[in-house]
């Protein structure tokens, strides 16, 4: 009686808490609907930026009253269910610390050749995925390159006071510790920058095991600005600008040299018979360096923005470098300015470079930076304030440079170069540079938060448009509703009143899962919704086990009360074993997965726990209520008109096992041939690296023709496939996938846009207001190092899952034969799913293999062993403690007795998987196809492979107890 009260209390408490937490989600949804209505135009289109502006407007305002408490929208948002970027749009970024530059600075920019080569070697090993720390890789590389070199002296000479370098291990520890410190500081600085940027609900975390930071930015609509903000190292430096008389004669010499070279080249092209006068008329009077200059040469250099690369190429020439003063370096102005004639020009400054390469002043002296509008200049400027030491240095510098220019440069781009009119005693200064409001804010933010201790490169990026996120939300809700409805209907039709009670427990289960997600502040992703739908199908497994046992007892004329008690008692072992093995797969997936995949694993694990509670305790509580209050409870578990499926099936599975083995091997062999013929699977960017774009066209497109045209344009591997509709294409390319700089992202995107314009004769249109357009709605970038890490994690996860399940089965069933048969069946399932993908590709249906595919494979492993364990448990029940070989007849009987449960559970799971396949959207198509194959092959292998293998191993290995 006491246990019933505890279960009732826990059920009511969990339900009330779930409803309380979910109430904030409903309020959040209501506010977002209001924002959408505010941003909707007459044609029914929603301006995402306007809706975001409305939400920011009410961010601090009260929107919800509950039990006397008033909550602002910010507080409601904090307590509501978090949606992943794939469900609401935004930007996902993974950044990696580049330790090379950091270690150079730690060693005071030592120029030793072996030192620099060792850094390069360590970086290459790191990119190959070496598990060793960067410090160990660097020290090992240096010892290999310079066996007699003294690495300790290099760092001791740098004067790093925080460390004592007495051994090479000290160098390793110092580098690795400084990398950890740099990562922590980078995390803080990036967080501060994003706060000032105005992003809400940002999620920033360090990834375990590597020097990477993962950032999620919901609702971001300006990814280009975010990239610059995140990757800006922000080295603010003050340099002395060289006087024109120190370099003007050298520039004239360069002009003469270039002019003579140009004349020689032109002379070689003259036709015969030209007079000297005609030749003189055709000859240039000035070199290209002087001709293109917008100001009087050589005193002030300024060029059109499109000519910058041409001028840089000239200055890089060895002959030109030899003519120019060595103490001068050239830096471009940050932003072009407009001349009187309306053209644009970018100034090239001559910067005096001291012998020690140190600037007059560095940005670490700055304590505060703020932007404001200067009415006199009529432009945005950024004011700087220095700390006490900086005040004294700046005072001395300005006193010695009166009448001269000082360039204020950020990341080697000159923002302004004012003339010092007088000594500045208070440490205040100003940067001007024709900024927009956003540029001025970002610059002030970077300067206030400080410079990143080391460069960060963007190794993974995903941008999801808000419209795509909303579509994913709708598809997810549709899949959940349809999947839930089908499972509820089947349970009612097949198990009568027992099915109604199971359905009540299933609804409680759904409430608990979502409530716990909110309470844990977890993020619901699209794979998470898939996990929810899948859990709904799998969660009735425990009830099916119990109900089938009750039916068996009732068939033997056992009273209903006793039948229910026996049904639960005899099912506990199977339920526990089946759910633990699936839970193990979820734990491994959560530990090794990232982002959306972890969201799926979390939902799966929560779903298993709540399913066991709901299916066992809540249903039993309801049954006891009827039995305690009704002398003769009319509890039914079937309808007379509906026969019990797969009962008394007369099939000798063991006798036909070799035919089953042959069928499986044949299917896997066909898949292996297709794998070899088509050179493997269609790998997504998660595994292969590269960039992927989802492109919506205003008219249907032919994927094969588009692929042929883009392959010609890119000269690299390009994959094009239909993405849900014939006017939506997913385009994946490996072009420049080894480059992680911002410029390469823009270059690849611009190249794709140009190629699509040429091939389709359509224009890129972000608003889709024209009839002939295409629109890039989402993009993903994965660097080569990240792709290698994902591949390794996938292999590790599969191996670890199979090994863990093998150990658990052996320990639980005390016989090696059980474990070996189960593992061989799981390997069979994994190979069969891969073979199915290869055969589908051969038939013209290509499904992408990505990190979400890994989630599907581990789920298949967990699900397949679930079915196998139920059969094994029935065999163990019959064996009791007999230390004999397992009789073949006993195995065959166990298969037949559990066949109904196995097929029914698979059917309900298949219902939800089919719903996912058709209603879950293209993003989950590969995932649901893998599950579809996995459920089919898992059910088949449990009956036709695992149990028959036990018959083969039972006579040889079962005598050896574990």
Residue, then its C-alpha position, 0 to 999 in steps of 0.5 A: x500500500x505504501x509503495x502505491x502511495x509513493x508512486x502516486x505522489x511521484x506521478x502527481x509531483x512530476x506532472x505538476x512540475x512538468x506543467x509548471x515548467x512548460x507554462x513558460x514555453x507556452x508564454x514564450x510561444x505566445x509572445x513570439x506569435x505576437x512578434x511575428x504578427x508585428x513584423x508581417x507585411x500585407x503579403x503575409x511575409x515576416x521580416x525576421x529582423x523586425x520580429x527580433x527588434x520587437x522581442x528585444x523591445x519587450x525583453x525587460x518588460x513583464x509578460x507573465x503572471x503566475x502565483x503572484x509572481x511577475x516574469x519579464x520576457x527575459x525571465x520567461x525565455x530563460x525558463x522556457x524550452x530551448x530550441x536548437x538552431x536547426x529549429x529557430x535559425x541562427x549560427x553555430x561556430x566552432x573555433x580552434x586556438x592556433x598555438x603557433x603564434x602564441x608559442x612564438x610570442x612566449x619565446x619572444x619571437x625567436x628566429x631560430x630555424x629549427x624552432x620555427x620548423x618544429x612549430x610547423x611540424x607540431x601544427x601538422x601533427x595536430x591537424x592529423x589528429x594526434x592525441x598528444x598535447x601541442x607542447x609534447x608535439x613541439x618538443x618532440x619535433x624540436x629534439x628530432x630537428x636539432x638533437x644538440x639544440x638547447x630548447x631551454x635557453x630559447x625560452x629562458x632568454x625570452x624572460x617568461x617570469x611565471x615559469x622556471x625552465x630547468x628541463x624540457x618537461x618544464x617547457x612542455x608543461x609551460x606551453x600546455x598550461x599557457x594554451x589552457x590559460x589562453x583558451x580560458x581567456x579567449x572564452x571570456x573575451x568572446x563572451x564579452x564581445x557577444x554580450x556587447x554585440x547584443x546577441x541573446x541566449x548565446x551558448x559558449x563552451x569549451x569542447x573537451x579534449x582539444x583547444x576548441x570553443x563552440x558557440x551557438x548564436x540563435x537568431x543571428x542574421x548577419x554572420x559576416x559581422x559575427x565572423x569578424x567579431x569572433x576572429x579579430x585578434x585585435x592587436x591595437x598598436x600605435x606606430x610612428x608614420x615616416x616622414x615623406x623625405x625619408x622614403x620619397x627618393x627611394x620611391x622615385x627610384x622604384x618608379x624609374x626601375x618599374x618604368x624602365x621594365x615596362x618600357x622594355x616589355x613594350x619595346x618588344x611588342x613594337x612592329x618594325x618600321x616605327x620612328x623614334x618619335x612614334x615609339x616615344x609617343x607610345x611609351x609611358x611617362x610614369x610607372x604604374x605605381x605612379x600612374x595609379x596613385x590618387x595623390x601627388x607621388x611620392x609624398x602621399x600614396x593612395x589607390x583605388x580599392x580594386x588596385x590594392x592587390x596589384x600594388x601589393x604584388x609590386x611591393x613584394x617584388x625583390x627588386x623593389x624591396x631592395x630599393x626601399x628603406x628596410x626600416x619602413x613597412x607599408x600598411x593600408x588604411x582600414x577603409x576607403x574614403x571618397x575624393x573630391x571627384x567622387x572616386x574611392x581611395x585607400x591610403x598606403x601609410x609608410x610606418x617606421x619599424x624599429x629594430x626590435x619591431x616594437x610599436x610606440x604603444x600597444x593596446x593592452x594599455x587601454x582600459x576603456x573604449x566607447x563610440x560616439x558621434x562627433x558633431x564637428x567631424x560629422x562622423x562616428x569616432x571611438x574614444x580611448x582611455x589608458x591606465x596609469x602606466x599608459x598615461x605616462x608612456x603616451x604623454x612621453x610619446x606625444x611630447x616627442x612627436x609634436x607636428x608628426x603623424x602617429x598611426x593607430x592600427x588594428x590588426x595591421x590596418x590603419x584606422x587613423x593617422x592624426x598629427x600630434x598638435x600638443x602633448x597629451x597628458x591624460x592618456x585620452x586618444x581618439x580613433x576616427x575612420x568613417x565608421x558605421x554605427x555597427x563598426x564603431x560599436x564592434x571596434x569599441x567592444x573589441x578594444x574594451x574586452x581586449x585582444x585575444x591571446x592567440x588567433x582563433x580559426x573557424x573550423x566549423x560553421x553552420x548558418x540556418x535561415x529563420x524560414x528553414x528553422x520554422x519549417x523544421x519546427x512545423x515538420x517536427x511537430x507534425x511528425x510527433x503528432x502523427x507518430x503519437x496518434x498512430x501508436x495510441x490508435x494501435x494500442x487501443x485497437x490491439x490491447x483493448x482496455x489494457x491499451x487505454x491504460x498504456x496510452x494514459x501512461x504514454x501521455x504521462x511519459x511525453x509530459x515527463x520527457x518535455x518537462x525534464x528537458x525544460x527543467x534541465x535547461x536542455x536544448x531541443x534539436x531536430x534530431x531531439x524531436x526525432x528521438x522523442x518520436x522514436x521514444x514514443x514508438x519504443x516506450x510501449x515495449x515494456x507494456x507489450x512485454x507485460x501484456x503478452x505475459x498477461x495474455x499467456x497467463x489468461x490463456x491458462x485460465x489464471x484469474x485476472x488479478x493473479x495474471x496481472x501480478x505474474x505478467x509484471x513479475x515475469x517481465x521485469x528482467x526482460x524490461x530491465x535488460x532491454x532498456x539498460x542496453x539501449x541506455x548504454x548506447x545513448x550514454x556513449x552517443x551523448x559522451x562522444x557526440x556534439x550539438x544536435x546529436x547530443x540533443x538526440x542522445x539526451x532525449x533518448x536517455x530521458x525517454x528510457x527512464x521515463x518510459x520505464x517509470x510510466x510503463x511499469x509503475x503508472x500502469x500498475x498503479x491504474x490496474x491496482x486501482x481497478x482491482x482494489x475498487x472492483x471485486x471483479x474488474x473487467x480488464x481486457x487485453x484483447x478484442x474477441x474479433x481481433x486475433x492475437x498476432x503471431x501466436x502458435x507460429x509453426x516455423x523451425x527457425x533453427x533448422x532454417x538458420x543456414x538459409x538465413x545466414x546465406x540471405x544475410x551474407x548475400x545482401x551484405x555482399x551486394x552492398x559491398x559490391x555497390x560500395x566498391x563500385x560507387x567508391x563508398x558512401x555519400x559522406x556529408x561535410x561532417x565526415x568529409x569536410x568542406x562546405x554545404x549549402x541549401x539553395x531554394x530555386x524559383x523553379x525545378x532544377x535537374x540535380x545531375x545537370x547542376x552537378x555537371x555544370x558546378x563541377x566544371x566551374x569549381x574544378x573540385x568535387x561537387x555533390x548536388x542532390x534534391x533536398x525534399x523538393x525538386x526546386x531545393x538543392x543541397x550543394x556540397x563542395x570540397x573547394x578550399x575546405x583546408x582554408x579556415x580564414x574568413x576570406x575563403x568563406x566569402x570566396x567560396x560563397x561568391x564563386x557558388x553564387x556566380x556559378x549558379x547565376x551563369x548556369x540557371x540564368x537566375x538572380x540571387x534574391x534574399x527576399x524572394x520577391x521576384x519570379x526568377x531567383x535562387x536563395x541560399x537558406x542555410x550553409x555549413x562548413x566543417x574544416x578538415x581537422x574537425x571532419x577527421x575528429x568526427x570520423x574518429x568519434x564515430x568509429x570509437x562510438x560504434x566500437x565502444x557501444x558493441x564492446x559495452x553491450x557484449x560485456x553486459x550480456x556476458x555478465x548478465x547471462x553468465x555465458x559467453x555464447x549469449x554475448x558472442x551471438x548478440x555481438x555478431x548479430x549487431x555487427x550484422x545489423x550495422x553492415x546490413x544498414x550500410x549495405x542498404x545505403x549503398x544499394x539505395x545509392x546504386x538505385x539512384x536514391x542517395x542519402x547522406x552519411x553524417x553525424x546524425x547517421x551515427x546517432x541512427x546507427x547507435x540507436x539501431x544497435x541499442x534497439x536490436x539488442x533490445x529484441x535479442x535480449x527478450x528472446x535470450x531472457x526467455x531461454x535463460x528463464x527455461x534454463x534456470x541454473x542448469x549447467x548444460x548445453x542449450x537445447x535447440x528445441x528450447x531456443x526455437x520455442x523461445x523464439x516462437x513464444x516471444x515472436x508476437x512481442x517482437x513483431x508488435x514492438x517492431x511494428x509500433x516503432x516502424x510506425x513512428x520511423x515511417x512517420x519520421x521518414x515522410x513528415x520529419x523533413x529532408x534534414x532527417x531523411x538519412x537518419x530515418x532511412x537508417x532507422x527504417x533499415x535498422x528496425x527491419x534488420x534488427x527484428x530479423x537478426x534477433x529472430x533469424x541470426x542471434x538466436x540461431x547463432x546461440x544454437x551453434x555456440x550453445x553446444x560449444x561455449x555455453x558450458x563455460x560460465x562467465 
